[in-house]
Amino acid sequence: MKFSTEELIKGIQSGDKRLIAKAITLVESKKDEHRNQAEDLLKEIMPFTGKSIRVGITGVPGAGKSTFIENFGRIAISNGKKVAVLAIDPSSAINKGSILGDKTRMEELAKEENAFIRPSPSSGFLGGVANTTFETMMICEAAGYDYILIETVGVGQSEVLVNDITDVFLFLKIIGGGDELQGIKRGIMEMVDVIFINKVEESNLQKAKNTRLELKRALDFIPSKEKDWKVPILLGSALNNEGLYEVFEKISEFIDLKKKTGRFETVRIQQSEKRFEYWVQEYILTMMKKDQSLEAAYAEHKKNASARISNPSTEAKLFVDKFLSKD
């Protein structure tokens, strides 16, 4: 059933999870008619957005991201917060659909009245996020969710791009899980705001402490991302609810600091500017592909690039020149 923009807005503002999900589906659609309605919807809800805390959560597969999010979300709810989870699934190479279905792995959180969970396929979009994650966040913010938790794919492929759409970047680390190199990779460490070493038990406590020391040393060689903020490295177990409240407190402390220094609003402005640049590129490319006279040229230059007749950047420039010189 198709819903009007007005119906969707009312549903979003009243917290109707079914209509919130419908609105997100509309925003994710690539059909022209849906895109036009989605733009109208996003424009209307804009005044009701921007009040949430956006948390990006990353880590290699097996780091326990889903378990962490489920129990962290329940802690936030117990503290009077509404929590939305955007679980970005890896996409099937065949049909581009989600292949994990994180909602099935957060059964307890899904039962909470003040929780909303939305699995979305990454659809091949790099950075461990879906290409409409930012717009989906806006819908959740307009629905009154205080925390937006974004669980990334965690495949290590340009993973730090999640930093471009969040206020807090949380890195989950495990001991002996093959992610030691990722743990000290400069790209990750330059972006991180909070580190949580997960799956810590009595049997591996000393190893966890050694890992924390290594991470602290690595951070000493990297300029601080935020002035007056020393990245906390916390130990615990998401499965056993150990150390999660400390993470909740550190995130609140970090947000308070950013707001006090004015960095919070500055970063939000930068995020919106980056989304503007992304959509400019997206719409221009879509326009190019729709123009029949340019469609053949696009295919020709693309073929030249793939056949190594010339450099891909050269072919791209030639095509764009044709587009710009077109009457």
Contacts in CASP RR format, 6 or more apart in sequence:
PFRMAT RR
TARGET T0000
AUTHOR 0000-0000-0000
METHOD contacts of the structure
MODEL  1
MKFSTEELIKGIQSGDKRLIAKAITLVESKKDEHRNQAEDLLKEIMPFTG
KSIRVGITGVPGAGKSTFIENFGRIAISNGKKVAVLAIDPSSAINKGSIL
GDKTRMEELAKEENAFIRPSPSSGFLGGVANTTFETMMICEAAGYDYILI
ETVGVGQSEVLVNDITDVFLFLKIIGGGDELQGIKRGIMEMVDVIFINKV
EESNLQKAKNTRLELKRALDFIPSKEKDWKVPILLGSALNNEGLYEVFEK
ISEFIDLKKKTGRFETVRIQQSEKRFEYWVQEYILTMMKKDQSLEAAYAE
HKKNASARISNPSTEAKLFVDKFLSKD
3 19 0 8 1.000
3 22 0 8 1.000
5 37 0 8 1.000
5 40 0 8 1.000
5 41 0 8 1.000
5 44 0 8 1.000
7 19 0 8 1.000
8 19 0 8 1.000
8 22 0 8 1.000
8 23 0 8 1.000
8 26 0 8 1.000
8 41 0 8 1.000
9 41 0 8 1.000
9 44 0 8 1.000
9 45 0 8 1.000
10 19 0 8 1.000
11 19 0 8 1.000
11 20 0 8 1.000
11 23 0 8 1.000
12 19 0 8 1.000
12 20 0 8 1.000
12 23 0 8 1.000
12 45 0 8 1.000
12 139 0 8 1.000
12 142 0 8 1.000
12 143 0 8 1.000
13 48 0 8 1.000
13 142 0 8 1.000
13 143 0 8 1.000
15 143 0 8 1.000
15 144 0 8 1.000
17 116 0 8 1.000
20 116 0 8 1.000
20 139 0 8 1.000
20 140 0 8 1.000
20 143 0 8 1.000
21 118 0 8 1.000
23 41 0 8 1.000
23 139 0 8 1.000
24 118 0 8 1.000
24 120 0 8 1.000
24 136 0 8 1.000
24 139 0 8 1.000
26 34 0 8 1.000
26 37 0 8 1.000
26 38 0 8 1.000
26 41 0 8 1.000
27 38 0 8 1.000
27 41 0 8 1.000
27 42 0 8 1.000
27 132 0 8 1.000
27 135 0 8 1.000
27 136 0 8 1.000
27 139 0 8 1.000
28 120 0 8 1.000
28 130 0 8 1.000
28 132 0 8 1.000
28 136 0 8 1.000
29 35 0 8 1.000
29 38 0 8 1.000
38 135 0 8 1.000
41 139 0 8 1.000
42 135 0 8 1.000
42 138 0 8 1.000
42 139 0 8 1.000
45 138 0 8 1.000
45 139 0 8 1.000
45 142 0 8 1.000
46 138 0 8 1.000
48 141 0 8 1.000
48 142 0 8 1.000
48 144 0 8 1.000
49 138 0 8 1.000
49 141 0 8 1.000
49 142 0 8 1.000
50 138 0 8 1.000
50 141 0 8 1.000
50 268 0 8 1.000
51 141 0 8 1.000
51 144 0 8 1.000
51 146 0 8 1.000
52 84 0 8 1.000
52 137 0 8 1.000
52 140 0 8 1.000
52 141 0 8 1.000
52 144 0 8 1.000
52 145 0 8 1.000
52 146 0 8 1.000
52 147 0 8 1.000
52 148 0 8 1.000
53 146 0 8 1.000
53 147 0 8 1.000
53 148 0 8 1.000
53 167 0 8 1.000
53 168 0 8 1.000
53 251 0 8 1.000
53 255 0 8 1.000
54 137 0 8 1.000
54 148 0 8 1.000
54 150 0 8 1.000
54 165 0 8 1.000
54 166 0 8 1.000
54 167 0 8 1.000
54 168 0 8 1.000
55 147 0 8 1.000
55 148 0 8 1.000
55 149 0 8 1.000
55 150 0 8 1.000
55 166 0 8 1.000
55 167 0 8 1.000
55 168 0 8 1.000
55 170 0 8 1.000
55 251 0 8 1.000
56 149 0 8 1.000
56 150 0 8 1.000
56 151 0 8 1.000
56 152 0 8 1.000
56 162 0 8 1.000
56 163 0 8 1.000
56 166 0 8 1.000
56 168 0 8 1.000
56 169 0 8 1.000
56 170 0 8 1.000
57 65 0 8 1.000
57 68 0 8 1.000
57 69 0 8 1.000
57 149 0 8 1.000
57 150 0 8 1.000
57 151 0 8 1.000
57 152 0 8 1.000
57 170 0 8 1.000
57 172 0 8 1.000
58 65 0 8 1.000
58 128 0 8 1.000
58 152 0 8 1.000
58 154 0 8 1.000
58 159 0 8 1.000
58 162 0 8 1.000
58 169 0 8 1.000
58 170 0 8 1.000
58 171 0 8 1.000
58 172 0 8 1.000
58 188 0 8 1.000
59 65 0 8 1.000
59 152 0 8 1.000
59 154 0 8 1.000
59 159 0 8 1.000
59 171 0 8 1.000
59 172 0 8 1.000
59 173 0 8 1.000
59 179 0 8 1.000
59 182 0 8 1.000
60 154 0 8 1.000
60 156 0 8 1.000
60 174 0 8 1.000
60 177 0 8 1.000
60 178 0 8 1.000
60 179 0 8 1.000
60 182 0 8 1.000
61 154 0 8 1.000
61 155 0 8 1.000
62 174 0 8 1.000
62 177 0 8 1.000
63 172 0 8 1.000
63 173 0 8 1.000
63 174 0 8 1.000
63 179 0 8 1.000
63 198 0 8 1.000
64 172 0 8 1.000
64 174 0 8 1.000
64 198 0 8 1.000
64 199 0 8 1.000
64 238 0 8 1.000
65 151 0 8 1.000
65 152 0 8 1.000
65 154 0 8 1.000
65 172 0 8 1.000
66 87 0 8 1.000
66 102 0 8 1.000
66 105 0 8 1.000
66 106 0 8 1.000
66 151 0 8 1.000
67 105 0 8 1.000
67 238 0 8 1.000
67 239 0 8 1.000
68 172 0 8 1.000
68 196 0 8 1.000
68 198 0 8 1.000
68 238 0 8 1.000
68 244 0 8 1.000
69 85 0 8 1.000
69 87 0 8 1.000
69 106 0 8 1.000
69 109 0 8 1.000
69 149 0 8 1.000
69 151 0 8 1.000
70 105 0 8 1.000
70 106 0 8 1.000
70 108 0 8 1.000
70 109 0 8 1.000
70 238 0 8 1.000
71 238 0 8 1.000
71 239 0 8 1.000
71 241 0 8 1.000
71 244 0 8 1.000
72 149 0 8 1.000
72 238 0 8 1.000
72 244 0 8 1.000
72 247 0 8 1.000
72 248 0 8 1.000
73 83 0 8 1.000
73 85 0 8 1.000
73 109 0 8 1.000
73 115 0 8 1.000
73 147 0 8 1.000
73 149 0 8 1.000
74 108 0 8 1.000
74 109 0 8 1.000
74 112 0 8 1.000
75 241 0 8 1.000
75 244 0 8 1.000
75 245 0 8 1.000
75 248 0 8 1.000
76 83 0 8 1.000
76 146 0 8 1.000
76 147 0 8 1.000
76 248 0 8 1.000
77 83 0 8 1.000
77 112 0 8 1.000
77 114 0 8 1.000
77 115 0 8 1.000
79 248 0 8 1.000
80 114 0 8 1.000
80 146 0 8 1.000
81 114 0 8 1.000
81 146 0 8 1.000
81 147 0 8 1.000
82 114 0 8 1.000
82 115 0 8 1.000
82 116 0 8 1.000
82 144 0 8 1.000
82 145 0 8 1.000
82 146 0 8 1.000
82 147 0 8 1.000
83 109 0 8 1.000
83 112 0 8 1.000
83 114 0 8 1.000
83 115 0 8 1.000
83 116 0 8 1.000
83 145 0 8 1.000
83 146 0 8 1.000
83 147 0 8 1.000
83 149 0 8 1.000
84 115 0 8 1.000
84 116 0 8 1.000
84 117 0 8 1.000
84 118 0 8 1.000
84 140 0 8 1.000
84 143 0 8 1.000
84 145 0 8 1.000
84 147 0 8 1.000
84 148 0 8 1.000
84 149 0 8 1.000
85 102 0 8 1.000
85 106 0 8 1.000
85 109 0 8 1.000
85 115 0 8 1.000
85 116 0 8 1.000
85 117 0 8 1.000
85 118 0 8 1.000
85 149 0 8 1.000
85 150 0 8 1.000
85 151 0 8 1.000
86 118 0 8 1.000
86 120 0 8 1.000
86 130 0 8 1.000
86 133 0 8 1.000
86 136 0 8 1.000
86 137 0 8 1.000
86 140 0 8 1.000
86 148 0 8 1.000
86 149 0 8 1.000
86 150 0 8 1.000
86 151 0 8 1.000
87 100 0 8 1.000
87 101 0 8 1.000
87 102 0 8 1.000
87 103 0 8 1.000
87 106 0 8 1.000
87 117 0 8 1.000
87 118 0 8 1.000
87 119 0 8 1.000
87 120 0 8 1.000
87 151 0 8 1.000
88 119 0 8 1.000
88 120 0 8 1.000
88 121 0 8 1.000
88 122 0 8 1.000
88 128 0 8 1.000
88 129 0 8 1.000
88 130 0 8 1.000
88 133 0 8 1.000
88 150 0 8 1.000
88 151 0 8 1.000
88 152 0 8 1.000
88 153 0 8 1.000
89 97 0 8 1.000
89 98 0 8 1.000
89 99 0 8 1.000
89 100 0 8 1.000
89 101 0 8 1.000
89 102 0 8 1.000
89 119 0 8 1.000
89 120 0 8 1.000
89 121 0 8 1.000
89 122 0 8 1.000
89 153 0 8 1.000
90 98 0 8 1.000
90 99 0 8 1.000
90 100 0 8 1.000
90 121 0 8 1.000
90 122 0 8 1.000
90 153 0 8 1.000
90 155 0 8 1.000
91 97 0 8 1.000
91 98 0 8 1.000
91 99 0 8 1.000
91 121 0 8 1.000
91 122 0 8 1.000
91 123 0 8 1.000
91 124 0 8 1.000
92 98 0 8 1.000
92 99 0 8 1.000
92 121 0 8 1.000
96 121 0 8 1.000
96 123 0 8 1.000
96 124 0 8 1.000
97 121 0 8 1.000
97 123 0 8 1.000
98 119 0 8 1.000
98 120 0 8 1.000
98 121 0 8 1.000
100 119 0 8 1.000
101 119 0 8 1.000
102 117 0 8 1.000
102 119 0 8 1.000
102 151 0 8 1.000
103 110 0 8 1.000
103 117 0 8 1.000
103 118 0 8 1.000
103 119 0 8 1.000
106 117 0 8 1.000
109 115 0 8 1.000
109 117 0 8 1.000
110 117 0 8 1.000
116 140 0 8 1.000
116 143 0 8 1.000
116 145 0 8 1.000
118 136 0 8 1.000
120 130 0 8 1.000
120 132 0 8 1.000
120 133 0 8 1.000
120 136 0 8 1.000
121 130 0 8 1.000
122 128 0 8 1.000
122 129 0 8 1.000
122 130 0 8 1.000
122 153 0 8 1.000
123 130 0 8 1.000
123 131 0 8 1.000
125 131 0 8 1.000
126 157 0 8 1.000
126 158 0 8 1.000
126 161 0 8 1.000
127 152 0 8 1.000
127 153 0 8 1.000
127 157 0 8 1.000
127 158 0 8 1.000
127 159 0 8 1.000
127 160 0 8 1.000
127 161 0 8 1.000
127 162 0 8 1.000
128 152 0 8 1.000
128 153 0 8 1.000
128 154 0 8 1.000
128 155 0 8 1.000
128 156 0 8 1.000
128 157 0 8 1.000
128 158 0 8 1.000
128 159 0 8 1.000
128 161 0 8 1.000
128 162 0 8 1.000
129 150 0 8 1.000
129 152 0 8 1.000
129 153 0 8 1.000
129 161 0 8 1.000
129 162 0 8 1.000
129 165 0 8 1.000
130 136 0 8 1.000
131 278 0 8 1.000
131 282 0 8 1.000
133 150 0 8 1.000
133 165 0 8 1.000
134 165 0 8 1.000
134 271 0 8 1.000
134 275 0 8 1.000
137 148 0 8 1.000
137 150 0 8 1.000
137 165 0 8 1.000
140 148 0 8 1.000
141 148 0 8 1.000
150 162 0 8 1.000
150 165 0 8 1.000
150 166 0 8 1.000
152 159 0 8 1.000
152 162 0 8 1.000
153 159 0 8 1.000
156 182 0 8 1.000
159 188 0 8 1.000
160 169 0 8 1.000
160 187 0 8 1.000
160 188 0 8 1.000
160 190 0 8 1.000
160 191 0 8 1.000
162 169 0 8 1.000
163 169 0 8 1.000
163 191 0 8 1.000
164 271 0 8 1.000
164 274 0 8 1.000
165 271 0 8 1.000
165 275 0 8 1.000
167 255 0 8 1.000
167 258 0 8 1.000
167 264 0 8 1.000
167 267 0 8 1.000
167 268 0 8 1.000
168 193 0 8 1.000
168 194 0 8 1.000
168 251 0 8 1.000
168 254 0 8 1.000
168 255 0 8 1.000
169 191 0 8 1.000
169 192 0 8 1.000
169 193 0 8 1.000
169 194 0 8 1.000
170 192 0 8 1.000
170 193 0 8 1.000
170 194 0 8 1.000
170 195 0 8 1.000
170 196 0 8 1.000
170 247 0 8 1.000
170 251 0 8 1.000
171 183 0 8 1.000
171 188 0 8 1.000
171 192 0 8 1.000
171 194 0 8 1.000
171 195 0 8 1.000
171 196 0 8 1.000
172 196 0 8 1.000
172 198 0 8 1.000
173 179 0 8 1.000
173 183 0 8 1.000
173 195 0 8 1.000
173 196 0 8 1.000
173 197 0 8 1.000
173 198 0 8 1.000
173 211 0 8 1.000
173 215 0 8 1.000
174 197 0 8 1.000
174 198 0 8 1.000
174 199 0 8 1.000
175 197 0 8 1.000
175 199 0 8 1.000
175 200 0 8 1.000
175 204 0 8 1.000
175 207 0 8 1.000
175 208 0 8 1.000
175 211 0 8 1.000
176 207 0 8 1.000
180 211 0 8 1.000
182 188 0 8 1.000
183 189 0 8 1.000
183 215 0 8 1.000
183 218 0 8 1.000
184 214 0 8 1.000
184 215 0 8 1.000
184 218 0 8 1.000
186 222 0 8 1.000
189 215 0 8 1.000
189 218 0 8 1.000
189 219 0 8 1.000
189 222 0 8 1.000
190 222 0 8 1.000
190 223 0 8 1.000
190 225 0 8 1.000
191 225 0 8 1.000
192 225 0 8 1.000
192 231 0 8 1.000
193 225 0 8 1.000
193 226 0 8 1.000
193 229 0 8 1.000
193 231 0 8 1.000
193 254 0 8 1.000
194 231 0 8 1.000
194 232 0 8 1.000
194 234 0 8 1.000
194 247 0 8 1.000
194 250 0 8 1.000
194 251 0 8 1.000
194 254 0 8 1.000
195 215 0 8 1.000
195 231 0 8 1.000
195 232 0 8 1.000
195 233 0 8 1.000
195 234 0 8 1.000
196 233 0 8 1.000
196 234 0 8 1.000
196 235 0 8 1.000
196 236 0 8 1.000
196 238 0 8 1.000
196 243 0 8 1.000
196 247 0 8 1.000
197 208 0 8 1.000
197 211 0 8 1.000
197 212 0 8 1.000
197 233 0 8 1.000
197 234 0 8 1.000
197 235 0 8 1.000
197 236 0 8 1.000
198 236 0 8 1.000
198 237 0 8 1.000
198 238 0 8 1.000
199 236 0 8 1.000
199 237 0 8 1.000
199 238 0 8 1.000
199 239 0 8 1.000
200 208 0 8 1.000
200 235 0 8 1.000
200 236 0 8 1.000
200 237 0 8 1.000
200 242 0 8 1.000
201 237 0 8 1.000
205 235 0 8 1.000
208 235 0 8 1.000
208 236 0 8 1.000
209 235 0 8 1.000
212 233 0 8 1.000
212 235 0 8 1.000
215 233 0 8 1.000
216 233 0 8 1.000
219 231 0 8 1.000
224 230 0 8 1.000
225 231 0 8 1.000
226 254 0 8 1.000
226 257 0 8 1.000
226 258 0 8 1.000
226 261 0 8 1.000
226 263 0 8 1.000
227 261 0 8 1.000
227 263 0 8 1.000
228 257 0 8 1.000
228 261 0 8 1.000
229 254 0 8 1.000
229 257 0 8 1.000
232 250 0 8 1.000
234 243 0 8 1.000
234 246 0 8 1.000
234 247 0 8 1.000
234 250 0 8 1.000
235 243 0 8 1.000
236 242 0 8 1.000
236 243 0 8 1.000
236 244 0 8 1.000
237 243 0 8 1.000
238 244 0 8 1.000
255 264 0 8 1.000
258 264 0 8 1.000
258 267 0 8 1.000
259 265 0 8 1.000
284 323 0 8 1.000
288 294 0 8 1.000
288 298 0 8 1.000
288 319 0 8 1.000
288 323 0 8 1.000
289 295 0 8 1.000
289 298 0 8 1.000
291 326 0 8 1.000
293 326 0 8 1.000
294 319 0 8 1.000
294 322 0 8 1.000
294 323 0 8 1.000
294 326 0 8 1.000
297 319 0 8 1.000
297 322 0 8 1.000
298 319 0 8 1.000
301 315 0 8 1.000
301 316 0 8 1.000
301 318 0 8 1.000
301 319 0 8 1.000
302 315 0 8 1.000
303 309 0 8 1.000
304 310 0 8 1.000
304 315 0 8 1.000
305 311 0 8 1.000
305 312 0 8 1.000
305 315 0 8 1.000
305 316 0 8 1.000
END
